[in-house]
Amino acid sequence: MSTERELAEHGIEIKHIQTDVDTLMEDMNELKKRLDAIESALNEIKGGWKVFIFIAGIASASSASAPDFSFLAFSVASIVLAS
């Protein structure tokens, strides 16, 4: 084998490897974007749960002191979950 031929073969292999690395980098960037979106959604859910727990606590306290209005606790909780 001549040196020129070996260099040409190695050059072709390097181009293929570079293409594979470029594809992996694009995939990794896409995965990072998806991970950021998931993290944002989880942060929003955390805030929603805190509000729900707060309202549920108020509703349960009011229903404990006024059993005739216990249906309000269920209504408030339903509205919060629907939002």
C-alpha positions as CSV (number, residue, x, y, z in Angstrom):
1,M,0.0,0.0,0.0
2,S,1.2,3.4,-0.8
3,T,1.4,6.2,1.7
4,E,-0.9,8.4,-0.4
5,R,-3.6,5.7,-0.5
6,E,-3.4,5.2,3.3
7,L,-3.7,8.9,3.9
8,A,-6.7,9.1,1.6
9,E,-8.4,6.2,3.4
10,H,-7.7,7.8,6.8
11,G,-9.0,11.1,5.5
12,I,-12.3,9.4,4.5
13,E,-12.5,7.7,7.9
14,I,-11.9,11.0,9.7
15,K,-14.7,12.6,7.7
16,H,-17.1,9.8,8.7
17,I,-16.1,10.1,12.3
18,Q,-16.5,13.9,12.2
19,T,-20.0,13.4,10.7
20,D,-20.9,11.0,13.5
21,V,-19.6,13.4,16.2
22,D,-21.6,16.3,14.6
23,T,-24.7,14.2,14.7
24,L,-24.1,13.2,18.4
25,M,-23.6,16.9,19.3
26,E,-26.9,17.8,17.6
27,D,-28.7,15.0,19.4
28,M,-27.1,16.1,22.7
29,N,-28.3,19.7,22.2
30,E,-31.8,18.5,21.5
31,L,-31.8,16.4,24.6
32,K,-30.6,19.4,26.7
33,K,-33.5,21.4,25.4
34,R,-36.0,18.7,26.2
35,L,-34.4,18.3,29.7
36,D,-34.8,22.1,30.3
37,A,-38.5,21.8,29.2
38,I,-39.1,19.0,31.6
39,E,-37.3,20.9,34.4
40,S,-39.5,23.9,33.8
41,A,-42.7,21.8,33.8
42,L,-41.6,20.2,37.1
43,N,-41.0,23.6,38.6
44,E,-44.4,24.8,37.6
45,I,-46.0,21.7,39.1
46,K,-44.2,22.3,42.4
47,G,-45.7,25.8,42.6
48,G,-49.2,24.4,41.8
49,W,-49.0,21.9,44.5
50,K,-48.1,24.5,47.1
51,V,-51.1,26.6,46.1
52,F,-53.4,23.5,46.1
53,I,-52.2,22.5,49.6
54,F,-52.7,26.0,50.9
55,I,-56.3,26.3,49.5
56,A,-57.1,22.7,50.6
57,G,-55.9,23.6,54.2
58,I,-58.1,26.7,54.2
59,A,-61.1,24.7,52.8
60,S,-60.6,21.9,55.4
61,A,-60.4,24.4,58.3
62,S,-63.5,26.1,57.2
63,S,-65.4,22.9,56.6
64,A,-64.3,21.7,60.1
65,S,-65.8,24.7,61.7
66,A,-68.9,24.8,59.5
67,P,-70.0,21.2,58.5
68,D,-73.0,22.5,56.6
69,F,-70.7,24.2,54.1
70,S,-68.4,21.2,53.5
71,F,-69.4,21.1,49.9
72,L,-67.5,24.3,49.4
73,A,-64.2,22.6,50.2
74,F,-64.8,20.1,47.5
75,S,-65.8,22.9,45.0
76,V,-62.7,25.0,45.8
77,A,-60.4,21.9,45.4
78,S,-62.1,21.1,42.1
79,I,-61.6,24.6,40.8
80,V,-57.9,24.6,41.8
81,L,-57.3,21.2,40.2
82,A,-59.0,22.3,37.0
83,S,-56.7,25.4,36.7
